[in-house]
Amino acid sequence: MTFAIHCRDLVKTYAGKPPVEAVRGIDLDVATGECLGVLGPNGAGKTTTIEILEGLLPPTSGDVQVLGRSWRQDPDGIRERIGISLQETILSEKQTVLETLALFRSFYRSGLEPIVALERVSLSEKQSAWIKHLSGGQKQRLAVAAALIGDPELLFLDEPTTGLDPVSRRQLWAVVQDFQARGRTVLLTTHYMEEAEYLCDRVAVVDQGRVIACGTPRELIASLSGDHVIEFAVDGGLDFVDWPLPTPTPQGDSYTMSVAKPHEVIPQLLERVQRSQGKLMHLTTRQASLEDVFLKLTGRRLDEDGES
């Protein structure tokens, strides 16, 4: 197996009193041709890690190889072979779509013709439109087209669908899938669990500067106690002494519990609530998801702030 990204013991420390350890020894491999999703709350070190891999930040220590090369030894060679789409890209509003891509194309020795890049993101009909007249979803697809213009082997996408409507989000998903179908590699960060499950071959969960879990979405979900989740809230509290069921995870005023057989667990739960003289406020069941994996691993949901 060949790797598009290979890093070992990656560390990034920012000077201060005390120093801030943003990344604390991350090991990460991304196989050629796969889509790896990186999940983590704010303050977890995810963005710092990605910026080091993109060559935007130098690491404090550790080994980083991108497409078999080192940023220290061959930065220009790596830049010719990667594409980057940031979470927010500011483009000149008084340029046309085609002019914008022609400008980006001039930065590379070889690559796609601007009209071909537009076709890949389904923006051909907007080639003569000014940037300021594009919708949010169209601007985001144009930013991805700018990342594709050099015909990269490796594409970095930093939360590419944040703030987009469901239709625009699905359109960008199709762009990512088309890119990967050409045998290329994608490193994706996202706050949408559905997006990670849909697009990613594997997912790495980052928290407190470390990778705390990595695997396929199916493998990570299977690591729970079961593939069903019971969510419930009790007024008056519960007695957890000699608790016979899987340990619930507190989430605000509610609890979540991963189980394999909800039809067997729910009667026991109701009996326990009655014994505790509490009042069941609500109870729902659903299929387990990556959100549940993240909650179990970190004790909080992905959209919660990771900084104390």
HELIX and SHEET records of a PDB file:
HELIX    1   1 LYS A   46  LEU A   53  1                                   8    
HELIX    2   2 PRO A   75  ARG A   79  1                                   5    
HELIX    3   3 VAL A   97  ARG A  105  1                                   9    
HELIX    4   4 PRO A  114  ARG A  120  1                                   7    
HELIX    5   5 SER A  124  LYS A  126  5                                   3    
HELIX    6   6 ILE A  131  HIS A  133  5                                   3    
HELIX    7   7 GLY A  136  LEU A  148  1                                  13    
HELIX    8   8 PRO A  166  ALA A  181  1                                  16    
HELIX    9   9 MET A  193  LEU A  199  1                                   7    
HELIX   10  10 PRO A  217  ALA A  222  1                                   6    
HELIX   11  11 PRO A  262  ARG A  275  1                                  14    
HELIX   12  12 LEU A  290  THR A  298  1                                   9    
SHEET    1   A 3 VAL A  20  ALA A  31  0                                        
SHEET    2   A 3 PHE A   3  TYR A  14 -1                                        
SHEET    3   A 3 SER A  61  VAL A  66 -1                                        
SHEET    1   B 6 ILE A  82  SER A  85  0                                        
SHEET    2   B 6 LEU A 154  ASP A 158  1                                        
SHEET    3   B 6 THR A 185  THR A 189  1                                        
SHEET    4   B 6 CYS A  35  LEU A  39  1                                        
SHEET    5   B 6 ARG A 202  ASP A 207  1                                        
SHEET    6   B 6 ARG A 210  GLY A 215 -1                                        
SHEET    1   C 4 THR A 249  GLN A 251  0                                        
SHEET    2   C 4 SER A 254  VAL A 259 -1                                        
SHEET    3   C 4 HIS A 228  ASP A 235 -1                                        
SHEET    4   C 4 LYS A 279  GLN A 287 -1                                        
END                                                                             
